[in-house]
């Protein structure tokens, strides 16, 4: 048996509008929410007629690609409850129940588990059950709302539906009407040989599938109307706005909702991420990108919201925003972390969060840390690196490294008396380097008791280059 669920007004329900609203394609009403239906507006009506019935009507353009993305998102959440999911067009999901019998002994239990997912997104949907994919879709789109494990009951209900409920082209509908066929039962009662003489193979193949006579699950080869759901390798979610937003601070609730969905995805997939990519869409101007980075990969909502809020303070919008999209493509495995209060990892986590906030507030050009390199010349031993990358020095290199000051300065002329305590240490540049260096380094103590790192160059000049803590 197959369970089909049809989301008749998917885009409008996701907008959560309370006023009358419709979706329009080529000046024709495609979808209408319940307030618009109460005003007498129905799908198929012209835009002018709909506007005449309601002067407070909200009109939006129908976007099939967006509807497919919404259907993909619902299938992603349903994938946590059941395995085999078939995407049907852009507004219908079909679930294979035979592969989940061990977890859900009957179809009512499966449907009850899926309803918990549907209610998070939608309030209205239609459903139906049948032994074949095509029959389940027809019953769901017809609004039968029938849940049964009996193929005979589903077949009887299917035969009572009009021929216009079949998912075939309008040309075949006209031909069947001219033959005087009013119900699907009358069509299925005709001999196959007679149908083969009057209609092409496409309609015969559809009728065979409708009756479930193939004996196995096989999707049609032509087109992409039916397709098995496969989990996406990246996260992407688009949120259309019911009104334009021209202030960056007012985008925070929308971005918070997108981050909540991302964290649910990361928790389900046991992943962490280090970068969030927001895209702001405008009516006329090109898309504006807005990236938020974290010093360490993480999947918790609160740290990400802190970074987003701090980074949002520096955002300047090019124009009023009509939609926001969150994309995340780079992931890392979520390693098990200890929650011990006295564990040193907690201290490291607080440090990483602080670095993340500073990086978001100051920018990448003003936030960096020093990284040691394999160079013996003091000017080249440290380089500036982004805090988004972490480096570590092995314990063996720390033991063999020569004594160096904690605070390295630009060479300054020695202007006070110093008592030499250790040295000399000869440091020379390589022959292929442009800047020739030949120095003898010493460790000395000045009158204030500070340990200095000083050197004497080949011209017998003395300079201070650092201090020890």
N, C-alpha and C positions, 0 to 999 in steps of 0.2 A: 504494500500500500504506500501511496505518496500523499503527503500533506502539503497543500498549496496555500499560501497566504498572500493576498493581494492588497497592496497599499494604494488605494485609489487616489488620494490627494497627498502624496508623500512630501512634495516641496512645501506646500502650504502648511501642513501640520508641523513640519520642522521649524517654520518661522514663528509658530505659536502666536498667531494674531487673533485678537478678539473682535476686531471690526471686519466688515465684509471685505473679502479679497478674492481675486481671481488670478489665474495664470493664462496668458494670451499667447497664441502662436498664429501668425498670419491673420491677425484681426479676428480670430475665433477663440472662444473660451475653451480652454483645455481642462482646467481644474477650478473648482470653486469650494470654498470652505462652508461650514454649516450656516453662519450668518448670511452669506451671500445666497445660499440656497433658500433660506427663509424669505429673502427678498424676491424670489422667483427667478434667480439666475441659474442656468443649467449649462453643463458642457455642450458645446456645439453651437451655442448662441453667438451672434455677432457682438463685437465690442460696443458698437453704438447702441444696440438694444439693451445690453447689460448696463451701460452707463445711464440710460434713460430710466431704468428701474431703481437705481440707487445712486444718489448724488454724493455719497461718502465712500464710494467704492475705491479700494486700493488695487492698483493694476501692476502686475509684475510680468516680466517676460519669461516664458517657459524655456528651460535649459535642460535638454535631455542628458547632456554630459554630467551636469550637476546631480540630476536625479539618479544616474548610475552610481555616482560616488556615494550618495546617501544610502542607496541599496547595498553597496559594498560594505559600508560601515555597519549597517544592521547585520549583515551576514557575518561580519567579523565577530560581533558580540554573540551571535547565535552559535558560532563555531565552538564556543566554550561549553555548549550544551549537547550538541549533536555533531556528527561527522560529515555525512554526505549532504551537501547543500548545492542546489542548482539555481543559478541566477536566470530568471525568466524575463527577458526584455529589460526594462528599466524600473519596474514597479512591482515585481512579484518574486517570491522565493518559494522553492519547492524542496521539501525535506523527504529523503528516503528513510522510511521507518523500519525496514527489514534489517538494516545493519545495526540498529540500536535496541534490539529486542532484549538483550541481556540487561541493559540499564533501564529501559522503559518497557515493561511487559506488554502494555497496551498503548494505543495511540493517544488516549486521553491524558496519560501521565506526561508524554512527550509534549503535547500541546500546552499543558499547564506550565511546564518548565520554560517553554518558549514565550509564553505570555508575559512572564516576568521581565523578559528582555524587551518585548514590544511596548510594554507600558512605559518604559523609560523614554521612548521616542515618540510614540503615537497614541492616540486615543481611539481612532477608528481604523478598522481593517476588516477584510473579508477572508473567509477560509473555506476549504472544502477538501474532501478525501476521495481518492479513487485508485484503482489498480494501476493506472498508467499516468505518465507525466502530463500528457495532453488533456486527459479527462479531469485530472485534479485541477489544472489551471482553469478549464472552462467552468467547473463548479465553483471555484473561488471567485472568479470575476463575475459570475452570475449572482453572487451573494447568497448562496445556499446555506452557508454557515453550518455545515454538517460534519460531525466527527464520528466516524464509524470504522470498525475493523471488518465489516462485511462487504465483500465485493459486490454481492447481489444487490444490497441496498444502494450502494453508490451507482451501480449501473441503472437501476430503476429510476433514481433521481436524475441521472444524466439524460435518459430517454425522454423525460418530461420537458426538458428545456427546449426553447425554440431553436431553429436552425441558425438564426442570427447570432446566437451565442458562440458559435464555432469560430476559432481563430484562423479563418481563411480569408482570401481576398474578396473584395466586393463583387468581382466578376462571377465567382462561384456562388455567392449568395443570390445573385440575380438568376443564375441558371437553375438553382435548386427551387427558387420561388416559382419560376415558370413551370416547373414540373409538378407543382402543387404540394411540395414537401414542407410541412409546417413545423414539425418537431424532429429532434435528433433521432428519436425512436423510429420514425417512419423512414429516415435515411438509412439507418443501420439494418432495417428489415429487408432492404432491396438486395437482390443477389449480386455478388461481386462481379459476375460475368457481365451483367447489364450495366453496372457502373463503369466497368472497364471500356465498354463501347462508347459511352457518352462523355466521360471525363478523362483528363490526362492522368499520368502516373502520380503527379504531385498530390492530387486530392485523394487518390486511392491509398497512397502511403500514409497520409494524415489520418484517414479513417481507420486503417489497420493499427496505427499507433494509438488512436483514441480508444479502441477496443482492447488494447493491451495484448495483442496476439503475437508480439515478437518473442516473448518468452524470456527476454533479458533486457537490462537497461542499456540502451544505446541512443545517444543523442543524434539528431539529424546532422549529416555532413555539411549541408548547405547552410550558409549564414552563421551568425553568432547569436541567434535568438536565445537558445538554450546553451548554457555553459556551466561547467562545474566551478564551484568557488575554490580558489586557492589563496591561502594567506599571503598578504603582501610582504615584500622584503623591506619595505620602508613605511613610515607613517606620514600620512598627508590628510589634512582635514580643512575644509573650507566652510567658513561661517558668513553667510550673507546677512547684511544689516537691514533692519526694517526702516531705518532712516539714516541719513548721512551724518558722519561724525567728523568735525573739523578740529577738535582738540585732542591732543595725544593722551591726556589723563583720562578721558572718557572711554578710551579703548581698553582700559585695564579689565573691566568685567568680561569683555569678549575674549581677551587673551587668557584670562583666568580659566574660562570654560574650556578653551582649546588645550591648555596645559593639563587640566584635569583628565581630559580624554587621553592625552599622551601618556600620563602617568599610569592610567589603567592599562594601556597597551604595553608599557614597559614592564609592569608587574606581571601581566599575563605571559609575556614572552621571556621573562627573567633577563631583562636587558637594562643597561644604563646608557646614557648619552652625554655628550659634552657640548653639544651645540644645538640651538633651536633657531630655525630660519623662518621668520614671519614675512609674509608678503601682503602689502596693502594695495588694494585695487581702487582705482579712481574711474570716473566716467570717461574722461578724455585723455588724461596724462598716462604715461607708462607706469608700470608697477614699481612701487618703492619697496626695497628689501630692508629688513631689519633683523640683524643677527644678535643673539644673546649667547655668550660663551660661559662655560664653567671651568674652573681650574682643574677639577677632577670629575670624571664621569659619575653621574648620579641619576637616580630615578624617583626621588622624593618630591612631592609637590611644593612644600613650604620653601626649601632652598631655591627652587626655580622661580617661584613667585617673587621672592626677595630680589633676585637678580633682574627679573623682568621689570619690576617696579622701579628699581634704581636706574636701569638703562632707559626706561621710558621717559624719565625726566629730561634726558638730553635729546629726545626725538623732536624733530620739526617736520610736520606733514607738508607735502607739496600741494595737496588739495583735499577736499572732503573725502573721507573713506566710505566706500559702499560695500566692501567685503574684506575679510581678513582670512588668510590661509596660513596654517602652521605645517611646516615640512621638517621631517627629521630622517636623515638617511644614514648617519654614522652611528653605529652602536658598538657596545662592548658587553661582554658577559657580566652579569651581576654576581659578584663574588659574595659569599657569606661573610657578613661583618659581625663582630662581637659587640654585644650590647652591655658589656661589663663597664660599670661606672669608673673603675680604677684602671681601665685599659688605656695604654698610651695611644691607641688608635683614635680615641675620642678627642685627645688633644690635637692630633694631626688633622682630624676632620674639622675642628673649629678653626684651625689655621687656614685650611683650604677654603672654607666658607668666607673668611675675612678677605683672603686674596681675591676670591671671586667678586665680592662686593666692591673692592677697590678697583679691580679691573673694569667692572661695569660702569662705575662712576667716573673714573679718571680717563679711561680709554687705554687702548693698547700701547700708544706712544708714550704714556706717562707711568706705566706700571710694568716693572720688569724685576728680575732678580739676577744676581751675578753667578756665572757658571765658570768653573775652573777648566782650563784647557791644558793640553800637554805642551806647554811652552815654558822655557826656563827664563826668558827675559821678563822682568816684572811688569812692563807695560802691556804685555800680551798674555799674561796668565789668567786674566779675567775678562769675560765678554758679557754683554747684556743679552739676556734671553727672556722670551715671553713667559709669564707664569702659567700659561696653558700647557707648557711642556715641563716635565719633571725630570731631574737628573740626580744621580747618586754617585758618590765616589766610593770605590771598594775599600774595604778595610786594609787590604795589603798596600794600596797606594797611599793611604793615610799614614801608615807606619813608616814607609820609606821616604815620604816627602820631607824636604828640608824645612827648617824653621822659618816661618814667614810671619810678618806682622798682621794684626787683625784689621788695621786701617791703612790702606795703601793710598798714598798721595802722589801728586805730580812732583817731580824732583824740585826741591827748594834749596837755595844756598844756605849752608850751615852758618848761623849767626850767633852761636853760643858755645860755651865750653862743654865738651862731652868727654866722659871717661869711657874708653873702649873696654868692653868686657869679652867680646868674642869676635873672631875673624882672623884673617880675611877669607872671603869666599869669592873666587874669580868667576865672573859671568861675562861671556863674550857672545856676540851675535855670529850668525853663520856667514860664510863668505858670499852667499848669493843674495843676502838681504841688502836692501838699499841703505838702511840706517846702520852704520857701523858703531857698535857699542863694545867698550872694553872697561869694565868696572871691577873694583874690589869692595865687597860689601862687608860691613861690620855691624855689630850690635853694641850700642853704647847707652850710657845713662847720663841725663842732663842734670842740672842743678835742682830741678823740681822732682827728681826721682822717676821720671818717665823713661821707659826703655825705648830707644830710637833705633830705627833701621836706616843706616846711612852708608854712603859709598864714596869712594875716591876715584875720579875718572883718570884718563891717561894724561890729562893736563895738570894733575895734582890738585884739582879742585874738589872741595868737600860739599856734599849735598845730603839732605834728609828726604827720605821717600816713604816713611811709614812709622807707625807707633804700635807697640804691643799693648794689649789690654792688661 
